[in-house]
Amino acid sequence: MPKQPDILGVVRRKRGYLLSYHRLLYDIDPELLQAYDAFYTRFTLADKVLSPVEKETVWIALIAATRARIGTIHLKRAAKAGMGKNAIADAFALAAACESLDALRFSVNAFDAWVDEPRLVKRYLRAFDVARGRTRPKLAEIAAVVAHAGQRRAAGMRIHLKRAFKAGAKRAQLAEALSFVLLHCGGPTMLAAMDAWIAAARKDGIPAPFRRNA
């Protein structure tokens, strides 16, 4: 009888740890864990269009936006990719700046006799540009799209999608970055992100997330 592969060992060696749901999947069906591990590897470890630094900058912003303490592995990968502590701090800071949009939109809704959205969005973007530090503008915009997507903020996604394409981002880069939302936040949040991007494409004339015949 052929020897069964050490699936738990493979997962542990690849990540440096085992999560409780890895053990659960293994307990349900070892081949299910093996299939999930192959999916995970292709999804977030395989090289596509984003560089390692770009990938981990986006992940750090998403981790901060969703308060995911379990995301330590991405800090380790960021350091391995060459990101220093200042670059990591900048990635966290741009995610924090994204959250200020909620307060500003509240202000418009609650006090519209005194403030208006264009005026407040202008101030939000001023704060965002300071917060991103030395993160390149294109990468900061991509990371901001994903941070807003993780919190289902369609308005924030629309703002930064326009700016990302204006800064030179390619559809494939945004598509790869936003795909992390599916892995990290689940299907419903990913669907909301796709709806927001499709709506922004229709309203603002930016590239859509996928070709019509895809």
Rosetta constraint file for C-alpha pairs under 8 A:
AtomPair CA 6 CA 10 HARMONIC 6.27 0.50
AtomPair CA 7 CA 11 HARMONIC 6.31 0.50
AtomPair CA 7 CA 30 HARMONIC 7.02 0.50
AtomPair CA 7 CA 33 HARMONIC 7.45 0.50
AtomPair CA 7 CA 34 HARMONIC 6.30 0.50
AtomPair CA 8 CA 12 HARMONIC 6.13 0.50
AtomPair CA 8 CA 18 HARMONIC 7.76 0.50
AtomPair CA 8 CA 22 HARMONIC 7.75 0.50
AtomPair CA 8 CA 23 HARMONIC 7.63 0.50
AtomPair CA 8 CA 26 HARMONIC 7.41 0.50
AtomPair CA 9 CA 13 HARMONIC 6.06 0.50
AtomPair CA 10 CA 14 HARMONIC 6.13 0.50
AtomPair CA 11 CA 15 HARMONIC 6.31 0.50
AtomPair CA 11 CA 17 HARMONIC 7.71 0.50
AtomPair CA 11 CA 18 HARMONIC 6.96 0.50
AtomPair CA 11 CA 37 HARMONIC 6.85 0.50
AtomPair CA 12 CA 16 HARMONIC 5.14 0.50
AtomPair CA 12 CA 17 HARMONIC 4.84 0.50
AtomPair CA 12 CA 18 HARMONIC 5.34 0.50
AtomPair CA 13 CA 17 HARMONIC 7.26 0.50
AtomPair CA 15 CA 73 HARMONIC 7.65 0.50
AtomPair CA 18 CA 22 HARMONIC 6.31 0.50
AtomPair CA 18 CA 23 HARMONIC 7.40 0.50
AtomPair CA 19 CA 23 HARMONIC 6.80 0.50
AtomPair CA 20 CA 24 HARMONIC 6.32 0.50
AtomPair CA 21 CA 25 HARMONIC 6.04 0.50
AtomPair CA 22 CA 26 HARMONIC 6.19 0.50
AtomPair CA 22 CA 33 HARMONIC 6.61 0.50
AtomPair CA 23 CA 27 HARMONIC 6.06 0.50
AtomPair CA 24 CA 28 HARMONIC 6.19 0.50
AtomPair CA 25 CA 29 HARMONIC 5.98 0.50
AtomPair CA 25 CA 30 HARMONIC 6.70 0.50
AtomPair CA 25 CA 32 HARMONIC 6.26 0.50
AtomPair CA 25 CA 33 HARMONIC 5.22 0.50
AtomPair CA 26 CA 30 HARMONIC 4.23 0.50
AtomPair CA 26 CA 31 HARMONIC 7.44 0.50
AtomPair CA 26 CA 32 HARMONIC 6.92 0.50
AtomPair CA 26 CA 33 HARMONIC 5.37 0.50
AtomPair CA 28 CA 32 HARMONIC 7.67 0.50
AtomPair CA 29 CA 33 HARMONIC 6.84 0.50
AtomPair CA 30 CA 34 HARMONIC 6.35 0.50
AtomPair CA 31 CA 35 HARMONIC 6.07 0.50
AtomPair CA 32 CA 36 HARMONIC 6.11 0.50
AtomPair CA 33 CA 37 HARMONIC 6.01 0.50
AtomPair CA 34 CA 38 HARMONIC 6.32 0.50
AtomPair CA 35 CA 39 HARMONIC 6.25 0.50
AtomPair CA 36 CA 40 HARMONIC 6.06 0.50
AtomPair CA 37 CA 41 HARMONIC 6.02 0.50
AtomPair CA 38 CA 42 HARMONIC 6.24 0.50
AtomPair CA 39 CA 43 HARMONIC 5.90 0.50
AtomPair CA 40 CA 44 HARMONIC 6.04 0.50
AtomPair CA 40 CA 45 HARMONIC 7.34 0.50
AtomPair CA 41 CA 45 HARMONIC 4.97 0.50
AtomPair CA 41 CA 46 HARMONIC 6.24 0.50
AtomPair CA 42 CA 46 HARMONIC 5.08 0.50
AtomPair CA 43 CA 180 HARMONIC 7.94 0.50
AtomPair CA 44 CA 180 HARMONIC 7.42 0.50
AtomPair CA 47 CA 51 HARMONIC 7.52 0.50
AtomPair CA 48 CA 176 HARMONIC 7.83 0.50
AtomPair CA 49 CA 172 HARMONIC 6.92 0.50
AtomPair CA 49 CA 173 HARMONIC 6.02 0.50
AtomPair CA 49 CA 176 HARMONIC 7.42 0.50
AtomPair CA 50 CA 54 HARMONIC 5.67 0.50
AtomPair CA 50 CA 55 HARMONIC 5.70 0.50
AtomPair CA 50 CA 173 HARMONIC 6.15 0.50
AtomPair CA 50 CA 176 HARMONIC 7.38 0.50
AtomPair CA 50 CA 177 HARMONIC 7.81 0.50
AtomPair CA 51 CA 55 HARMONIC 6.00 0.50
AtomPair CA 52 CA 56 HARMONIC 6.15 0.50
AtomPair CA 52 CA 78 HARMONIC 7.46 0.50
AtomPair CA 52 CA 81 HARMONIC 5.79 0.50
AtomPair CA 53 CA 57 HARMONIC 6.03 0.50
AtomPair CA 53 CA 78 HARMONIC 6.34 0.50
AtomPair CA 53 CA 81 HARMONIC 5.72 0.50
AtomPair CA 53 CA 82 HARMONIC 7.16 0.50
AtomPair CA 53 CA 83 HARMONIC 6.74 0.50
AtomPair CA 54 CA 58 HARMONIC 6.34 0.50
AtomPair CA 54 CA 139 HARMONIC 6.61 0.50
AtomPair CA 55 CA 59 HARMONIC 6.28 0.50
AtomPair CA 55 CA 177 HARMONIC 7.07 0.50
AtomPair CA 56 CA 60 HARMONIC 5.97 0.50
AtomPair CA 56 CA 74 HARMONIC 6.17 0.50
AtomPair CA 56 CA 75 HARMONIC 7.56 0.50
AtomPair CA 56 CA 77 HARMONIC 6.94 0.50
AtomPair CA 56 CA 78 HARMONIC 5.38 0.50
AtomPair CA 57 CA 61 HARMONIC 6.36 0.50
AtomPair CA 57 CA 78 HARMONIC 7.40 0.50
AtomPair CA 57 CA 88 HARMONIC 7.27 0.50
AtomPair CA 57 CA 91 HARMONIC 5.70 0.50
AtomPair CA 57 CA 139 HARMONIC 7.91 0.50
AtomPair CA 57 CA 143 HARMONIC 6.85 0.50
AtomPair CA 58 CA 62 HARMONIC 6.24 0.50
AtomPair CA 58 CA 91 HARMONIC 7.63 0.50
AtomPair CA 58 CA 139 HARMONIC 7.97 0.50
AtomPair CA 58 CA 142 HARMONIC 7.24 0.50
AtomPair CA 58 CA 143 HARMONIC 4.53 0.50
AtomPair CA 58 CA 144 HARMONIC 7.97 0.50
AtomPair CA 58 CA 146 HARMONIC 6.97 0.50
AtomPair CA 58 CA 147 HARMONIC 7.87 0.50
AtomPair CA 58 CA 177 HARMONIC 6.69 0.50
AtomPair CA 59 CA 63 HARMONIC 6.00 0.50
AtomPair CA 59 CA 74 HARMONIC 6.77 0.50
AtomPair CA 59 CA 143 HARMONIC 7.86 0.50
AtomPair CA 59 CA 180 HARMONIC 7.57 0.50
AtomPair CA 60 CA 64 HARMONIC 6.15 0.50
AtomPair CA 60 CA 74 HARMONIC 6.85 0.50
AtomPair CA 60 CA 75 HARMONIC 7.24 0.50
AtomPair CA 60 CA 88 HARMONIC 7.55 0.50
AtomPair CA 60 CA 91 HARMONIC 6.17 0.50
AtomPair CA 60 CA 92 HARMONIC 6.35 0.50
AtomPair CA 61 CA 65 HARMONIC 6.12 0.50
AtomPair CA 61 CA 91 HARMONIC 5.64 0.50
AtomPair CA 61 CA 92 HARMONIC 5.58 0.50
AtomPair CA 61 CA 94 HARMONIC 7.05 0.50
AtomPair CA 61 CA 95 HARMONIC 4.95 0.50
AtomPair CA 61 CA 143 HARMONIC 6.11 0.50
AtomPair CA 61 CA 144 HARMONIC 7.28 0.50
AtomPair CA 61 CA 146 HARMONIC 7.56 0.50
AtomPair CA 61 CA 147 HARMONIC 5.68 0.50
AtomPair CA 62 CA 66 HARMONIC 6.16 0.50
AtomPair CA 62 CA 95 HARMONIC 7.34 0.50
AtomPair CA 62 CA 143 HARMONIC 7.57 0.50
AtomPair CA 62 CA 146 HARMONIC 6.29 0.50
AtomPair CA 62 CA 147 HARMONIC 4.77 0.50
AtomPair CA 62 CA 150 HARMONIC 6.38 0.50
AtomPair CA 62 CA 181 HARMONIC 7.91 0.50
AtomPair CA 63 CA 67 HARMONIC 5.77 0.50
AtomPair CA 63 CA 68 HARMONIC 5.08 0.50
AtomPair CA 63 CA 69 HARMONIC 7.56 0.50
AtomPair CA 63 CA 71 HARMONIC 6.33 0.50
AtomPair CA 64 CA 68 HARMONIC 6.64 0.50
AtomPair CA 64 CA 92 HARMONIC 6.18 0.50
AtomPair CA 64 CA 95 HARMONIC 6.26 0.50
AtomPair CA 64 CA 96 HARMONIC 7.43 0.50
AtomPair CA 64 CA 147 HARMONIC 7.95 0.50
AtomPair CA 65 CA 95 HARMONIC 5.92 0.50
AtomPair CA 65 CA 96 HARMONIC 7.22 0.50
AtomPair CA 65 CA 99 HARMONIC 7.73 0.50
AtomPair CA 65 CA 147 HARMONIC 5.52 0.50
AtomPair CA 65 CA 148 HARMONIC 7.57 0.50
AtomPair CA 65 CA 150 HARMONIC 6.66 0.50
AtomPair CA 65 CA 151 HARMONIC 6.86 0.50
AtomPair CA 66 CA 150 HARMONIC 6.49 0.50
AtomPair CA 66 CA 151 HARMONIC 6.93 0.50
AtomPair CA 71 CA 75 HARMONIC 7.26 0.50
AtomPair CA 72 CA 76 HARMONIC 6.55 0.50
AtomPair CA 73 CA 77 HARMONIC 6.22 0.50
AtomPair CA 74 CA 78 HARMONIC 5.93 0.50
AtomPair CA 75 CA 79 HARMONIC 6.30 0.50
AtomPair CA 75 CA 88 HARMONIC 7.81 0.50
AtomPair CA 76 CA 80 HARMONIC 6.21 0.50
AtomPair CA 77 CA 81 HARMONIC 6.05 0.50
AtomPair CA 78 CA 82 HARMONIC 6.50 0.50
AtomPair CA 78 CA 83 HARMONIC 5.39 0.50
AtomPair CA 78 CA 88 HARMONIC 7.57 0.50
AtomPair CA 79 CA 83 HARMONIC 4.90 0.50
AtomPair CA 79 CA 84 HARMONIC 6.26 0.50
AtomPair CA 83 CA 87 HARMONIC 5.65 0.50
AtomPair CA 83 CA 88 HARMONIC 6.43 0.50
AtomPair CA 84 CA 88 HARMONIC 6.33 0.50
AtomPair CA 85 CA 89 HARMONIC 6.02 0.50
AtomPair CA 86 CA 90 HARMONIC 6.14 0.50
AtomPair CA 87 CA 91 HARMONIC 6.38 0.50
AtomPair CA 87 CA 134 HARMONIC 7.13 0.50
AtomPair CA 87 CA 135 HARMONIC 6.91 0.50
AtomPair CA 88 CA 92 HARMONIC 6.44 0.50
AtomPair CA 89 CA 93 HARMONIC 6.05 0.50
AtomPair CA 90 CA 94 HARMONIC 6.21 0.50
AtomPair CA 90 CA 131 HARMONIC 6.80 0.50
AtomPair CA 90 CA 132 HARMONIC 5.29 0.50
AtomPair CA 90 CA 133 HARMONIC 5.48 0.50
AtomPair CA 90 CA 134 HARMONIC 7.02 0.50
AtomPair CA 90 CA 135 HARMONIC 6.58 0.50
AtomPair CA 91 CA 95 HARMONIC 6.60 0.50
AtomPair CA 91 CA 132 HARMONIC 6.71 0.50
AtomPair CA 91 CA 135 HARMONIC 7.30 0.50
AtomPair CA 91 CA 140 HARMONIC 7.82 0.50
AtomPair CA 92 CA 96 HARMONIC 6.38 0.50
AtomPair CA 93 CA 97 HARMONIC 6.18 0.50
AtomPair CA 93 CA 131 HARMONIC 5.48 0.50
AtomPair CA 93 CA 132 HARMONIC 6.27 0.50
AtomPair CA 94 CA 98 HARMONIC 6.34 0.50
AtomPair CA 94 CA 128 HARMONIC 6.28 0.50
AtomPair CA 94 CA 131 HARMONIC 5.31 0.50
AtomPair CA 94 CA 132 HARMONIC 4.82 0.50
AtomPair CA 94 CA 140 HARMONIC 7.19 0.50
AtomPair CA 94 CA 144 HARMONIC 7.00 0.50
AtomPair CA 95 CA 99 HARMONIC 6.83 0.50
AtomPair CA 95 CA 143 HARMONIC 7.81 0.50
AtomPair CA 95 CA 144 HARMONIC 6.51 0.50
AtomPair CA 95 CA 147 HARMONIC 6.08 0.50
AtomPair CA 96 CA 100 HARMONIC 7.15 0.50
AtomPair CA 97 CA 101 HARMONIC 7.63 0.50
AtomPair CA 97 CA 124 HARMONIC 7.87 0.50
AtomPair CA 97 CA 127 HARMONIC 6.78 0.50
AtomPair CA 97 CA 128 HARMONIC 5.36 0.50
AtomPair CA 97 CA 131 HARMONIC 6.38 0.50
AtomPair CA 98 CA 128 HARMONIC 7.02 0.50
AtomPair CA 98 CA 144 HARMONIC 6.63 0.50
AtomPair CA 98 CA 147 HARMONIC 7.22 0.50
AtomPair CA 98 CA 148 HARMONIC 6.84 0.50
AtomPair CA 98 CA 156 HARMONIC 7.53 0.50
AtomPair CA 99 CA 103 HARMONIC 7.69 0.50
AtomPair CA 99 CA 148 HARMONIC 7.98 0.50
AtomPair CA 100 CA 104 HARMONIC 6.54 0.50
AtomPair CA 100 CA 124 HARMONIC 7.10 0.50
AtomPair CA 101 CA 105 HARMONIC 6.08 0.50
AtomPair CA 101 CA 121 HARMONIC 7.73 0.50
AtomPair CA 101 CA 124 HARMONIC 6.43 0.50
AtomPair CA 101 CA 156 HARMONIC 7.21 0.50
AtomPair CA 102 CA 106 HARMONIC 6.13 0.50
AtomPair CA 103 CA 107 HARMONIC 6.29 0.50
AtomPair CA 104 CA 108 HARMONIC 6.47 0.50
AtomPair CA 104 CA 120 HARMONIC 6.22 0.50
AtomPair CA 104 CA 121 HARMONIC 7.60 0.50
AtomPair CA 104 CA 124 HARMONIC 7.61 0.50
AtomPair CA 105 CA 109 HARMONIC 6.28 0.50
AtomPair CA 105 CA 117 HARMONIC 7.18 0.50
AtomPair CA 105 CA 120 HARMONIC 7.94 0.50
AtomPair CA 106 CA 110 HARMONIC 5.94 0.50
AtomPair CA 107 CA 111 HARMONIC 5.52 0.50
AtomPair CA 107 CA 112 HARMONIC 7.28 0.50
AtomPair CA 107 CA 115 HARMONIC 7.28 0.50
AtomPair CA 108 CA 112 HARMONIC 4.96 0.50
AtomPair CA 108 CA 115 HARMONIC 5.87 0.50
AtomPair CA 108 CA 116 HARMONIC 5.66 0.50
AtomPair CA 108 CA 117 HARMONIC 6.00 0.50
AtomPair CA 108 CA 120 HARMONIC 7.94 0.50
AtomPair CA 111 CA 115 HARMONIC 6.35 0.50
AtomPair CA 112 CA 116 HARMONIC 5.96 0.50
AtomPair CA 115 CA 119 HARMONIC 7.12 0.50
AtomPair CA 115 CA 120 HARMONIC 7.34 0.50
AtomPair CA 116 CA 120 HARMONIC 6.48 0.50
AtomPair CA 117 CA 121 HARMONIC 5.89 0.50
AtomPair CA 118 CA 122 HARMONIC 6.13 0.50
AtomPair CA 119 CA 123 HARMONIC 6.72 0.50
AtomPair CA 120 CA 124 HARMONIC 6.15 0.50
AtomPair CA 121 CA 125 HARMONIC 6.14 0.50
AtomPair CA 122 CA 126 HARMONIC 6.30 0.50
AtomPair CA 123 CA 127 HARMONIC 6.31 0.50
AtomPair CA 124 CA 128 HARMONIC 6.15 0.50
AtomPair CA 125 CA 129 HARMONIC 6.04 0.50
AtomPair CA 126 CA 130 HARMONIC 6.53 0.50
AtomPair CA 127 CA 131 HARMONIC 6.12 0.50
AtomPair CA 128 CA 132 HARMONIC 6.22 0.50
AtomPair CA 129 CA 133 HARMONIC 7.34 0.50
AtomPair CA 132 CA 140 HARMONIC 6.47 0.50
AtomPair CA 135 CA 139 HARMONIC 6.71 0.50
AtomPair CA 135 CA 140 HARMONIC 5.90 0.50
AtomPair CA 136 CA 140 HARMONIC 6.04 0.50
AtomPair CA 137 CA 141 HARMONIC 6.16 0.50
AtomPair CA 137 CA 164 HARMONIC 7.96 0.50
AtomPair CA 137 CA 167 HARMONIC 6.75 0.50
AtomPair CA 138 CA 142 HARMONIC 6.38 0.50
AtomPair CA 138 CA 164 HARMONIC 5.57 0.50
AtomPair CA 138 CA 165 HARMONIC 7.97 0.50
AtomPair CA 138 CA 167 HARMONIC 5.15 0.50
AtomPair CA 138 CA 168 HARMONIC 6.42 0.50
AtomPair CA 138 CA 169 HARMONIC 5.96 0.50
AtomPair CA 139 CA 143 HARMONIC 6.13 0.50
AtomPair CA 139 CA 164 HARMONIC 7.85 0.50
AtomPair CA 139 CA 169 HARMONIC 7.91 0.50
AtomPair CA 140 CA 144 HARMONIC 6.07 0.50
AtomPair CA 141 CA 145 HARMONIC 6.25 0.50
AtomPair CA 141 CA 160 HARMONIC 5.50 0.50
AtomPair CA 141 CA 161 HARMONIC 7.22 0.50
AtomPair CA 141 CA 163 HARMONIC 6.48 0.50
AtomPair CA 141 CA 164 HARMONIC 4.94 0.50
AtomPair CA 142 CA 146 HARMONIC 6.54 0.50
AtomPair CA 142 CA 160 HARMONIC 7.26 0.50
AtomPair CA 142 CA 161 HARMONIC 7.39 0.50
AtomPair CA 142 CA 164 HARMONIC 5.96 0.50
AtomPair CA 142 CA 169 HARMONIC 7.59 0.50
AtomPair CA 142 CA 173 HARMONIC 7.95 0.50
AtomPair CA 142 CA 174 HARMONIC 6.18 0.50
AtomPair CA 142 CA 177 HARMONIC 7.20 0.50
AtomPair CA 143 CA 147 HARMONIC 6.12 0.50
AtomPair CA 143 CA 177 HARMONIC 7.59 0.50
AtomPair CA 144 CA 148 HARMONIC 6.10 0.50
AtomPair CA 144 CA 156 HARMONIC 7.98 0.50
AtomPair CA 144 CA 157 HARMONIC 7.45 0.50
AtomPair CA 144 CA 160 HARMONIC 6.42 0.50
AtomPair CA 145 CA 149 HARMONIC 6.11 0.50
AtomPair CA 145 CA 156 HARMONIC 7.01 0.50
AtomPair CA 145 CA 157 HARMONIC 4.77 0.50
AtomPair CA 145 CA 158 HARMONIC 7.83 0.50
AtomPair CA 145 CA 160 HARMONIC 5.52 0.50
AtomPair CA 145 CA 161 HARMONIC 6.24 0.50
AtomPair CA 145 CA 178 HARMONIC 7.77 0.50
AtomPair CA 146 CA 150 HARMONIC 6.12 0.50
AtomPair CA 146 CA 157 HARMONIC 7.55 0.50
AtomPair CA 146 CA 177 HARMONIC 6.79 0.50
AtomPair CA 146 CA 178 HARMONIC 5.61 0.50
AtomPair CA 146 CA 181 HARMONIC 7.15 0.50
AtomPair CA 147 CA 151 HARMONIC 6.80 0.50
AtomPair CA 148 CA 152 HARMONIC 6.10 0.50
AtomPair CA 148 CA 153 HARMONIC 5.04 0.50
AtomPair CA 148 CA 154 HARMONIC 7.12 0.50
AtomPair CA 148 CA 156 HARMONIC 5.69 0.50
AtomPair CA 148 CA 157 HARMONIC 5.67 0.50
AtomPair CA 149 CA 153 HARMONIC 5.87 0.50
AtomPair CA 149 CA 154 HARMONIC 6.92 0.50
AtomPair CA 149 CA 157 HARMONIC 6.39 0.50
AtomPair CA 149 CA 178 HARMONIC 7.71 0.50
AtomPair CA 149 CA 181 HARMONIC 7.25 0.50
AtomPair CA 149 CA 189 HARMONIC 7.38 0.50
AtomPair CA 149 CA 190 HARMONIC 7.69 0.50
AtomPair CA 149 CA 192 HARMONIC 7.73 0.50
AtomPair CA 149 CA 193 HARMONIC 5.40 0.50
AtomPair CA 150 CA 181 HARMONIC 6.18 0.50
AtomPair CA 150 CA 185 HARMONIC 6.63 0.50
AtomPair CA 150 CA 189 HARMONIC 6.86 0.50
AtomPair CA 152 CA 189 HARMONIC 6.53 0.50
AtomPair CA 152 CA 192 HARMONIC 6.53 0.50
AtomPair CA 152 CA 193 HARMONIC 6.73 0.50
AtomPair CA 153 CA 157 HARMONIC 6.39 0.50
AtomPair CA 154 CA 158 HARMONIC 6.17 0.50
AtomPair CA 154 CA 192 HARMONIC 7.94 0.50
AtomPair CA 154 CA 193 HARMONIC 7.16 0.50
AtomPair CA 154 CA 196 HARMONIC 5.29 0.50
AtomPair CA 155 CA 159 HARMONIC 6.42 0.50
AtomPair CA 156 CA 160 HARMONIC 6.33 0.50
AtomPair CA 157 CA 161 HARMONIC 5.80 0.50
AtomPair CA 157 CA 196 HARMONIC 7.05 0.50
AtomPair CA 157 CA 197 HARMONIC 7.36 0.50
AtomPair CA 158 CA 162 HARMONIC 6.37 0.50
AtomPair CA 158 CA 196 HARMONIC 7.13 0.50
AtomPair CA 158 CA 197 HARMONIC 7.04 0.50
AtomPair CA 158 CA 200 HARMONIC 5.65 0.50
AtomPair CA 159 CA 163 HARMONIC 6.55 0.50
AtomPair CA 160 CA 164 HARMONIC 5.75 0.50
AtomPair CA 161 CA 165 HARMONIC 6.32 0.50
AtomPair CA 161 CA 197 HARMONIC 7.74 0.50
AtomPair CA 161 CA 200 HARMONIC 7.83 0.50
AtomPair CA 161 CA 206 HARMONIC 7.89 0.50
AtomPair CA 162 CA 166 HARMONIC 6.19 0.50
AtomPair CA 162 CA 204 HARMONIC 7.46 0.50
AtomPair CA 162 CA 206 HARMONIC 6.76 0.50
AtomPair CA 163 CA 167 HARMONIC 6.01 0.50
AtomPair CA 164 CA 168 HARMONIC 6.49 0.50
AtomPair CA 164 CA 169 HARMONIC 5.37 0.50
AtomPair CA 165 CA 169 HARMONIC 4.78 0.50
AtomPair CA 165 CA 170 HARMONIC 6.71 0.50
AtomPair CA 165 CA 206 HARMONIC 7.27 0.50
AtomPair CA 169 CA 173 HARMONIC 6.61 0.50
AtomPair CA 169 CA 174 HARMONIC 7.19 0.50
AtomPair CA 170 CA 174 HARMONIC 6.59 0.50
AtomPair CA 171 CA 175 HARMONIC 6.00 0.50
AtomPair CA 171 CA 207 HARMONIC 6.61 0.50
AtomPair CA 171 CA 208 HARMONIC 7.68 0.50
AtomPair CA 171 CA 209 HARMONIC 6.72 0.50
AtomPair CA 172 CA 176 HARMONIC 6.10 0.50
AtomPair CA 173 CA 177 HARMONIC 6.18 0.50
AtomPair CA 174 CA 178 HARMONIC 5.96 0.50
AtomPair CA 175 CA 179 HARMONIC 6.11 0.50
AtomPair CA 175 CA 209 HARMONIC 6.38 0.50
AtomPair CA 176 CA 180 HARMONIC 7.12 0.50
AtomPair CA 177 CA 181 HARMONIC 7.91 0.50
AtomPair CA 178 CA 182 HARMONIC 7.71 0.50
AtomPair CA 178 CA 190 HARMONIC 7.97 0.50
AtomPair CA 178 CA 193 HARMONIC 7.87 0.50
AtomPair CA 179 CA 183 HARMONIC 7.15 0.50
AtomPair CA 179 CA 190 HARMONIC 7.64 0.50
AtomPair CA 180 CA 184 HARMONIC 6.06 0.50
AtomPair CA 181 CA 185 HARMONIC 5.28 0.50
AtomPair CA 181 CA 186 HARMONIC 6.84 0.50
AtomPair CA 181 CA 189 HARMONIC 7.19 0.50
AtomPair CA 181 CA 190 HARMONIC 5.79 0.50
AtomPair CA 182 CA 186 HARMONIC 4.72 0.50
AtomPair CA 182 CA 187 HARMONIC 5.61 0.50
AtomPair CA 182 CA 189 HARMONIC 7.17 0.50
AtomPair CA 182 CA 190 HARMONIC 5.14 0.50
AtomPair CA 185 CA 189 HARMONIC 6.08 0.50
AtomPair CA 185 CA 190 HARMONIC 7.24 0.50
AtomPair CA 186 CA 190 HARMONIC 6.34 0.50
AtomPair CA 187 CA 191 HARMONIC 6.07 0.50
AtomPair CA 188 CA 192 HARMONIC 6.31 0.50
AtomPair CA 189 CA 193 HARMONIC 6.27 0.50
AtomPair CA 190 CA 194 HARMONIC 6.26 0.50
AtomPair CA 191 CA 195 HARMONIC 6.16 0.50
AtomPair CA 192 CA 196 HARMONIC 6.18 0.50
AtomPair CA 193 CA 197 HARMONIC 6.25 0.50
AtomPair CA 194 CA 198 HARMONIC 6.06 0.50
AtomPair CA 194 CA 209 HARMONIC 7.32 0.50
AtomPair CA 195 CA 199 HARMONIC 6.09 0.50
AtomPair CA 196 CA 200 HARMONIC 6.11 0.50
AtomPair CA 197 CA 201 HARMONIC 6.10 0.50
AtomPair CA 197 CA 208 HARMONIC 6.82 0.50
AtomPair CA 197 CA 209 HARMONIC 6.64 0.50
AtomPair CA 198 CA 202 HARMONIC 6.39 0.50
AtomPair CA 198 CA 208 HARMONIC 5.83 0.50
AtomPair CA 198 CA 209 HARMONIC 6.74 0.50
AtomPair CA 199 CA 203 HARMONIC 6.23 0.50
AtomPair CA 200 CA 204 HARMONIC 5.62 0.50
AtomPair CA 200 CA 205 HARMONIC 7.50 0.50
AtomPair CA 200 CA 206 HARMONIC 7.11 0.50
AtomPair CA 201 CA 205 HARMONIC 5.09 0.50
AtomPair CA 201 CA 206 HARMONIC 4.70 0.50
AtomPair CA 201 CA 207 HARMONIC 5.86 0.50
AtomPair CA 201 CA 208 HARMONIC 5.25 0.50
AtomPair CA 202 CA 206 HARMONIC 7.54 0.50
AtomPair CA 210 CA 214 HARMONIC 6.34 0.50
